[in-house]
Amino acid sequence: MTPSSQTDATDRAARRLLTAAETGTPCPPVRDVIGATDVDAAYAVQERLTAARVAGGATIVGRKVGLTSPAVQAQLGVDRPDFGVLFDDMDATGDGRIRAGRLLQPRIEAEVAFVLGADLADGDLGPDQVRAAVAYAVASLEIVDSRVAGWDITFGDTVADNASSGMFVLGADRVPLADFSPVAVEMEMALNGRVVSTGTGAACLGDPLAALAWLAHAARDHGRPLLAGQVVLSGALGPMVPVAAGDTVEATLTGLGKVGVTFDATNGDDS
């Protein structure tokens, strides 16, 4: 593919996903434009979408790591995680309520989130440096969403679509790593009072801190290193579950406490 045709493919894929987000109508996959496994092309589309969001006034507040489960990697035929960008308007931590209508095809999963106290831009980004950069950990819920109709995605589709990011909610308990071992966490998530997902820290690339280390390298390699103050959603600890208007979800993570969210059916603002 020539440079000009690569640029054209990136533009076409980005426009397709942007239109789906703006209209609330899921679109066909973009793999017919950029390929199913072309990592560079997929991240080029994601970067184009990120630039459009920032130009529209959104602020980058962190990253999310996806595809941390070996089972999900096998399903999509890949052997690596991916990452997406978190924007300020994706954060529903305030009152833990989300207007369901702003999402297209939401699913939810519980994760360990890290808030950074130092940049991860220089140095070897080894385990000690990555661990020392964490200010604290919190329980979190990630609401994943896909602009691709029917979640008909390959690796290229999900990466291009900002790693199927939607929204997120952070718990209230801020726990330093000196008081908490991410790999040892046990998670239980309930939908409308019924337990629907369980898991452990080991389900996330073997250790959520390993996911953070992978992301630190990947983000720097792509020219947007992790910075102090940013939030990192490190990856699902158990199966994700579809949600709809009227649902309430609460997760408990040992050592980090609880985090919950309700999906409102009412009209209103975009919170």
Contacts in CASP RR format, 6 or more apart in sequence:
PFRMAT RR
TARGET T0000
AUTHOR 0000-0000-0000
METHOD contacts of the structure
MODEL  1
MTPSSQTDATDRAARRLLTAAETGTPCPPVRDVIGATDVDAAYAVQERLT
AARVAGGATIVGRKVGLTSPAVQAQLGVDRPDFGVLFDDMDATGDGRIRA
GRLLQPRIEAEVAFVLGADLADGDLGPDQVRAAVAYAVASLEIVDSRVAG
WDITFGDTVADNASSGMFVLGADRVPLADFSPVAVEMEMALNGRVVSTGT
GAACLGDPLAALAWLAHAARDHGRPLLAGQVVLSGALGPMVPVAAGDTVE
ATLTGLGKVGVTFDATNGDDS
1 9 0 8 1.000
6 41 0 8 1.000
6 44 0 8 1.000
9 33 0 8 1.000
9 34 0 8 1.000
9 41 0 8 1.000
10 34 0 8 1.000
10 41 0 8 1.000
10 44 0 8 1.000
10 45 0 8 1.000
10 48 0 8 1.000
11 48 0 8 1.000
12 33 0 8 1.000
13 30 0 8 1.000
13 33 0 8 1.000
13 34 0 8 1.000
13 41 0 8 1.000
13 45 0 8 1.000
13 160 0 8 1.000
14 45 0 8 1.000
14 48 0 8 1.000
14 49 0 8 1.000
14 52 0 8 1.000
14 160 0 8 1.000
16 27 0 8 1.000
16 28 0 8 1.000
16 30 0 8 1.000
16 33 0 8 1.000
17 27 0 8 1.000
17 30 0 8 1.000
17 45 0 8 1.000
17 49 0 8 1.000
17 147 0 8 1.000
17 160 0 8 1.000
17 161 0 8 1.000
18 49 0 8 1.000
18 52 0 8 1.000
19 25 0 8 1.000
19 27 0 8 1.000
20 26 0 8 1.000
20 27 0 8 1.000
20 104 0 8 1.000
20 147 0 8 1.000
20 148 0 8 1.000
21 147 0 8 1.000
24 104 0 8 1.000
26 104 0 8 1.000
26 105 0 8 1.000
26 146 0 8 1.000
26 147 0 8 1.000
26 148 0 8 1.000
26 149 0 8 1.000
26 150 0 8 1.000
27 147 0 8 1.000
27 148 0 8 1.000
27 149 0 8 1.000
28 148 0 8 1.000
28 149 0 8 1.000
28 152 0 8 1.000
29 148 0 8 1.000
29 149 0 8 1.000
29 152 0 8 1.000
29 153 0 8 1.000
29 154 0 8 1.000
29 157 0 8 1.000
30 45 0 8 1.000
30 148 0 8 1.000
30 156 0 8 1.000
30 157 0 8 1.000
30 160 0 8 1.000
30 161 0 8 1.000
31 154 0 8 1.000
31 156 0 8 1.000
31 157 0 8 1.000
34 41 0 8 1.000
34 42 0 8 1.000
34 44 0 8 1.000
34 45 0 8 1.000
34 156 0 8 1.000
34 160 0 8 1.000
35 41 0 8 1.000
35 154 0 8 1.000
35 156 0 8 1.000
36 154 0 8 1.000
36 155 0 8 1.000
36 156 0 8 1.000
36 157 0 8 1.000
37 78 0 8 1.000
37 154 0 8 1.000
37 155 0 8 1.000
37 156 0 8 1.000
38 156 0 8 1.000
39 155 0 8 1.000
39 156 0 8 1.000
39 159 0 8 1.000
41 156 0 8 1.000
41 160 0 8 1.000
42 155 0 8 1.000
42 156 0 8 1.000
42 157 0 8 1.000
42 159 0 8 1.000
42 160 0 8 1.000
43 159 0 8 1.000
43 160 0 8 1.000
43 222 0 8 1.000
45 159 0 8 1.000
45 160 0 8 1.000
46 84 0 8 1.000
46 85 0 8 1.000
46 159 0 8 1.000
46 160 0 8 1.000
46 161 0 8 1.000
46 162 0 8 1.000
46 163 0 8 1.000
47 222 0 8 1.000
49 160 0 8 1.000
49 161 0 8 1.000
49 162 0 8 1.000
50 60 0 8 1.000
50 85 0 8 1.000
50 162 0 8 1.000
53 85 0 8 1.000
53 87 0 8 1.000
54 60 0 8 1.000
58 87 0 8 1.000
58 88 0 8 1.000
58 89 0 8 1.000
59 87 0 8 1.000
59 88 0 8 1.000
60 85 0 8 1.000
60 86 0 8 1.000
60 87 0 8 1.000
60 224 0 8 1.000
60 230 0 8 1.000
61 86 0 8 1.000
61 87 0 8 1.000
61 88 0 8 1.000
61 90 0 8 1.000
61 91 0 8 1.000
61 230 0 8 1.000
61 231 0 8 1.000
62 85 0 8 1.000
62 86 0 8 1.000
62 226 0 8 1.000
62 230 0 8 1.000
62 231 0 8 1.000
62 232 0 8 1.000
63 83 0 8 1.000
63 84 0 8 1.000
63 85 0 8 1.000
63 86 0 8 1.000
63 215 0 8 1.000
63 219 0 8 1.000
63 226 0 8 1.000
63 230 0 8 1.000
63 231 0 8 1.000
63 232 0 8 1.000
63 233 0 8 1.000
64 83 0 8 1.000
64 84 0 8 1.000
64 85 0 8 1.000
64 86 0 8 1.000
64 142 0 8 1.000
64 163 0 8 1.000
64 165 0 8 1.000
64 168 0 8 1.000
64 232 0 8 1.000
64 233 0 8 1.000
64 235 0 8 1.000
65 81 0 8 1.000
65 82 0 8 1.000
65 83 0 8 1.000
65 205 0 8 1.000
65 211 0 8 1.000
65 212 0 8 1.000
65 214 0 8 1.000
65 215 0 8 1.000
65 232 0 8 1.000
65 233 0 8 1.000
65 234 0 8 1.000
65 235 0 8 1.000
66 81 0 8 1.000
66 82 0 8 1.000
66 83 0 8 1.000
66 84 0 8 1.000
66 163 0 8 1.000
66 235 0 8 1.000
66 236 0 8 1.000
67 73 0 8 1.000
67 76 0 8 1.000
67 78 0 8 1.000
67 80 0 8 1.000
67 81 0 8 1.000
67 82 0 8 1.000
67 155 0 8 1.000
67 158 0 8 1.000
67 163 0 8 1.000
68 81 0 8 1.000
68 203 0 8 1.000
68 204 0 8 1.000
68 205 0 8 1.000
68 211 0 8 1.000
68 234 0 8 1.000
68 235 0 8 1.000
68 236 0 8 1.000
69 203 0 8 1.000
69 204 0 8 1.000
69 236 0 8 1.000
69 238 0 8 1.000
73 79 0 8 1.000
73 80 0 8 1.000
73 81 0 8 1.000
76 153 0 8 1.000
76 154 0 8 1.000
76 155 0 8 1.000
76 158 0 8 1.000
77 154 0 8 1.000
77 155 0 8 1.000
78 155 0 8 1.000
81 205 0 8 1.000
81 211 0 8 1.000
81 214 0 8 1.000
81 215 0 8 1.000
81 218 0 8 1.000
82 155 0 8 1.000
82 158 0 8 1.000
82 159 0 8 1.000
82 163 0 8 1.000
83 163 0 8 1.000
83 215 0 8 1.000
83 218 0 8 1.000
83 219 0 8 1.000
84 159 0 8 1.000
84 162 0 8 1.000
84 163 0 8 1.000
84 165 0 8 1.000
85 162 0 8 1.000
85 165 0 8 1.000
85 224 0 8 1.000
86 165 0 8 1.000
86 168 0 8 1.000
86 230 0 8 1.000
86 231 0 8 1.000
86 233 0 8 1.000
89 270 0 8 1.000
90 165 0 8 1.000
90 166 0 8 1.000
90 167 0 8 1.000
90 168 0 8 1.000
91 167 0 8 1.000
91 168 0 8 1.000
91 169 0 8 1.000
91 170 0 8 1.000
91 231 0 8 1.000
92 98 0 8 1.000
92 143 0 8 1.000
92 167 0 8 1.000
92 168 0 8 1.000
92 169 0 8 1.000
92 261 0 8 1.000
92 271 0 8 1.000
93 168 0 8 1.000
93 169 0 8 1.000
93 170 0 8 1.000
93 171 0 8 1.000
95 271 0 8 1.000
96 169 0 8 1.000
96 260 0 8 1.000
96 261 0 8 1.000
96 262 0 8 1.000
97 261 0 8 1.000
97 262 0 8 1.000
97 263 0 8 1.000
97 264 0 8 1.000
97 271 0 8 1.000
98 143 0 8 1.000
98 167 0 8 1.000
98 261 0 8 1.000
98 262 0 8 1.000
98 263 0 8 1.000
98 264 0 8 1.000
98 271 0 8 1.000
99 263 0 8 1.000
99 264 0 8 1.000
99 266 0 8 1.000
99 267 0 8 1.000
99 268 0 8 1.000
99 269 0 8 1.000
99 270 0 8 1.000
99 271 0 8 1.000
100 106 0 8 1.000
100 243 0 8 1.000
100 244 0 8 1.000
100 245 0 8 1.000
100 246 0 8 1.000
100 263 0 8 1.000
100 264 0 8 1.000
100 265 0 8 1.000
101 245 0 8 1.000
102 270 0 8 1.000
103 143 0 8 1.000
103 145 0 8 1.000
103 166 0 8 1.000
103 167 0 8 1.000
104 145 0 8 1.000
104 146 0 8 1.000
104 147 0 8 1.000
105 145 0 8 1.000
105 146 0 8 1.000
105 150 0 8 1.000
105 151 0 8 1.000
105 242 0 8 1.000
106 143 0 8 1.000
106 144 0 8 1.000
106 145 0 8 1.000
106 166 0 8 1.000
106 242 0 8 1.000
106 243 0 8 1.000
106 244 0 8 1.000
106 263 0 8 1.000
107 143 0 8 1.000
107 144 0 8 1.000
107 145 0 8 1.000
107 240 0 8 1.000
107 241 0 8 1.000
107 242 0 8 1.000
107 243 0 8 1.000
108 141 0 8 1.000
108 142 0 8 1.000
108 143 0 8 1.000
108 144 0 8 1.000
108 189 0 8 1.000
108 191 0 8 1.000
108 240 0 8 1.000
108 241 0 8 1.000
108 243 0 8 1.000
108 249 0 8 1.000
108 261 0 8 1.000
109 141 0 8 1.000
109 142 0 8 1.000
109 144 0 8 1.000
109 189 0 8 1.000
109 197 0 8 1.000
109 235 0 8 1.000
109 236 0 8 1.000
109 237 0 8 1.000
109 238 0 8 1.000
109 239 0 8 1.000
109 240 0 8 1.000
109 241 0 8 1.000
110 139 0 8 1.000
110 140 0 8 1.000
110 141 0 8 1.000
110 142 0 8 1.000
110 187 0 8 1.000
110 189 0 8 1.000
110 197 0 8 1.000
110 236 0 8 1.000
110 237 0 8 1.000
110 238 0 8 1.000
110 251 0 8 1.000
110 253 0 8 1.000
110 259 0 8 1.000
111 140 0 8 1.000
111 141 0 8 1.000
111 142 0 8 1.000
111 204 0 8 1.000
111 208 0 8 1.000
111 233 0 8 1.000
111 234 0 8 1.000
111 235 0 8 1.000
111 236 0 8 1.000
111 237 0 8 1.000
112 137 0 8 1.000
112 138 0 8 1.000
112 139 0 8 1.000
112 140 0 8 1.000
112 182 0 8 1.000
112 185 0 8 1.000
112 201 0 8 1.000
112 204 0 8 1.000
112 208 0 8 1.000
112 234 0 8 1.000
112 235 0 8 1.000
112 237 0 8 1.000
112 253 0 8 1.000
112 256 0 8 1.000
113 137 0 8 1.000
113 138 0 8 1.000
113 139 0 8 1.000
113 140 0 8 1.000
113 168 0 8 1.000
113 170 0 8 1.000
113 231 0 8 1.000
113 232 0 8 1.000
113 233 0 8 1.000
113 234 0 8 1.000
114 134 0 8 1.000
114 136 0 8 1.000
114 137 0 8 1.000
114 208 0 8 1.000
114 212 0 8 1.000
114 231 0 8 1.000
114 232 0 8 1.000
114 234 0 8 1.000
115 134 0 8 1.000
115 135 0 8 1.000
115 136 0 8 1.000
115 137 0 8 1.000
115 138 0 8 1.000
115 174 0 8 1.000
115 229 0 8 1.000
115 230 0 8 1.000
115 231 0 8 1.000
115 232 0 8 1.000
116 133 0 8 1.000
116 134 0 8 1.000
116 135 0 8 1.000
116 226 0 8 1.000
116 227 0 8 1.000
116 228 0 8 1.000
116 229 0 8 1.000
116 230 0 8 1.000
116 232 0 8 1.000
117 133 0 8 1.000
117 134 0 8 1.000
117 135 0 8 1.000
117 228 0 8 1.000
117 229 0 8 1.000
118 132 0 8 1.000
118 133 0 8 1.000
118 228 0 8 1.000
119 133 0 8 1.000
119 225 0 8 1.000
119 226 0 8 1.000
119 227 0 8 1.000
119 228 0 8 1.000
120 129 0 8 1.000
120 130 0 8 1.000
120 133 0 8 1.000
120 216 0 8 1.000
120 219 0 8 1.000
120 220 0 8 1.000
120 225 0 8 1.000
120 226 0 8 1.000
120 227 0 8 1.000
121 220 0 8 1.000
121 225 0 8 1.000
121 226 0 8 1.000
121 227 0 8 1.000
123 129 0 8 1.000
125 213 0 8 1.000
125 216 0 8 1.000
125 217 0 8 1.000
125 220 0 8 1.000
126 213 0 8 1.000
127 209 0 8 1.000
127 213 0 8 1.000
130 209 0 8 1.000
130 212 0 8 1.000
130 213 0 8 1.000
130 216 0 8 1.000
131 177 0 8 1.000
131 209 0 8 1.000
133 216 0 8 1.000
133 226 0 8 1.000
133 228 0 8 1.000
134 176 0 8 1.000
134 177 0 8 1.000
134 209 0 8 1.000
134 212 0 8 1.000
135 176 0 8 1.000
135 228 0 8 1.000
135 229 0 8 1.000
136 174 0 8 1.000
136 175 0 8 1.000
136 176 0 8 1.000
136 177 0 8 1.000
137 174 0 8 1.000
137 175 0 8 1.000
137 176 0 8 1.000
137 177 0 8 1.000
137 180 0 8 1.000
137 182 0 8 1.000
137 256 0 8 1.000
138 170 0 8 1.000
138 171 0 8 1.000
138 172 0 8 1.000
138 173 0 8 1.000
138 174 0 8 1.000
138 175 0 8 1.000
138 256 0 8 1.000
138 259 0 8 1.000
139 170 0 8 1.000
139 171 0 8 1.000
139 173 0 8 1.000
139 251 0 8 1.000
139 252 0 8 1.000
139 253 0 8 1.000
139 256 0 8 1.000
139 257 0 8 1.000
139 258 0 8 1.000
139 259 0 8 1.000
140 168 0 8 1.000
140 169 0 8 1.000
140 170 0 8 1.000
140 171 0 8 1.000
140 233 0 8 1.000
140 259 0 8 1.000
141 168 0 8 1.000
141 169 0 8 1.000
141 189 0 8 1.000
141 249 0 8 1.000
141 251 0 8 1.000
141 259 0 8 1.000
141 260 0 8 1.000
141 261 0 8 1.000
142 165 0 8 1.000
142 166 0 8 1.000
142 167 0 8 1.000
142 168 0 8 1.000
142 233 0 8 1.000
142 235 0 8 1.000
142 236 0 8 1.000
143 166 0 8 1.000
143 167 0 8 1.000
143 168 0 8 1.000
143 169 0 8 1.000
143 243 0 8 1.000
143 261 0 8 1.000
144 164 0 8 1.000
144 165 0 8 1.000
144 166 0 8 1.000
144 240 0 8 1.000
145 164 0 8 1.000
145 165 0 8 1.000
145 166 0 8 1.000
145 167 0 8 1.000
146 153 0 8 1.000
146 158 0 8 1.000
146 161 0 8 1.000
146 164 0 8 1.000
147 161 0 8 1.000
148 157 0 8 1.000
148 158 0 8 1.000
148 161 0 8 1.000
153 161 0 8 1.000
153 164 0 8 1.000
158 164 0 8 1.000
168 231 0 8 1.000
168 233 0 8 1.000
169 259 0 8 1.000
169 260 0 8 1.000
169 261 0 8 1.000
170 231 0 8 1.000
170 259 0 8 1.000
171 256 0 8 1.000
171 257 0 8 1.000
171 258 0 8 1.000
171 259 0 8 1.000
171 260 0 8 1.000
172 259 0 8 1.000
173 255 0 8 1.000
173 256 0 8 1.000
173 257 0 8 1.000
175 255 0 8 1.000
175 256 0 8 1.000
180 255 0 8 1.000
180 256 0 8 1.000
182 201 0 8 1.000
182 207 0 8 1.000
182 208 0 8 1.000
182 209 0 8 1.000
182 234 0 8 1.000
183 200 0 8 1.000
183 201 0 8 1.000
183 202 0 8 1.000
183 206 0 8 1.000
183 207 0 8 1.000
183 208 0 8 1.000
183 209 0 8 1.000
184 200 0 8 1.000
184 201 0 8 1.000
184 254 0 8 1.000
185 200 0 8 1.000
185 201 0 8 1.000
185 208 0 8 1.000
185 237 0 8 1.000
185 253 0 8 1.000
185 254 0 8 1.000
185 255 0 8 1.000
185 256 0 8 1.000
186 198 0 8 1.000
186 199 0 8 1.000
186 200 0 8 1.000
186 201 0 8 1.000
186 253 0 8 1.000
186 254 0 8 1.000
187 197 0 8 1.000
187 198 0 8 1.000
187 199 0 8 1.000
187 200 0 8 1.000
187 201 0 8 1.000
187 237 0 8 1.000
187 238 0 8 1.000
187 251 0 8 1.000
187 252 0 8 1.000
187 253 0 8 1.000
187 254 0 8 1.000
188 195 0 8 1.000
188 197 0 8 1.000
188 198 0 8 1.000
188 199 0 8 1.000
188 251 0 8 1.000
188 252 0 8 1.000
189 195 0 8 1.000
189 196 0 8 1.000
189 197 0 8 1.000
189 198 0 8 1.000
189 238 0 8 1.000
189 241 0 8 1.000
189 249 0 8 1.000
189 250 0 8 1.000
189 251 0 8 1.000
189 252 0 8 1.000
190 196 0 8 1.000
190 249 0 8 1.000
190 250 0 8 1.000
190 251 0 8 1.000
191 241 0 8 1.000
191 243 0 8 1.000
191 247 0 8 1.000
191 248 0 8 1.000
191 249 0 8 1.000
192 247 0 8 1.000
192 248 0 8 1.000
193 248 0 8 1.000
193 250 0 8 1.000
196 239 0 8 1.000
196 241 0 8 1.000
197 238 0 8 1.000
197 239 0 8 1.000
197 240 0 8 1.000
197 241 0 8 1.000
197 251 0 8 1.000
198 238 0 8 1.000
199 237 0 8 1.000
199 238 0 8 1.000
200 237 0 8 1.000
201 207 0 8 1.000
201 208 0 8 1.000
201 237 0 8 1.000
203 236 0 8 1.000
203 237 0 8 1.000
203 238 0 8 1.000
204 210 0 8 1.000
204 211 0 8 1.000
204 234 0 8 1.000
204 235 0 8 1.000
204 236 0 8 1.000
204 237 0 8 1.000
205 211 0 8 1.000
205 214 0 8 1.000
205 235 0 8 1.000
208 234 0 8 1.000
208 235 0 8 1.000
209 234 0 8 1.000
211 234 0 8 1.000
211 235 0 8 1.000
212 232 0 8 1.000
212 234 0 8 1.000
215 226 0 8 1.000
215 232 0 8 1.000
215 234 0 8 1.000
216 225 0 8 1.000
216 226 0 8 1.000
219 225 0 8 1.000
219 226 0 8 1.000
220 226 0 8 1.000
226 232 0 8 1.000
237 253 0 8 1.000
241 249 0 8 1.000
243 249 0 8 1.000
243 263 0 8 1.000
244 263 0 8 1.000
245 263 0 8 1.000
245 264 0 8 1.000
245 265 0 8 1.000
246 262 0 8 1.000
246 263 0 8 1.000
246 264 0 8 1.000
246 265 0 8 1.000
247 262 0 8 1.000
247 263 0 8 1.000
248 260 0 8 1.000
248 261 0 8 1.000
248 262 0 8 1.000
248 263 0 8 1.000
249 260 0 8 1.000
249 261 0 8 1.000
249 262 0 8 1.000
250 258 0 8 1.000
250 259 0 8 1.000
250 260 0 8 1.000
251 258 0 8 1.000
251 259 0 8 1.000
251 260 0 8 1.000
252 258 0 8 1.000
253 259 0 8 1.000
END
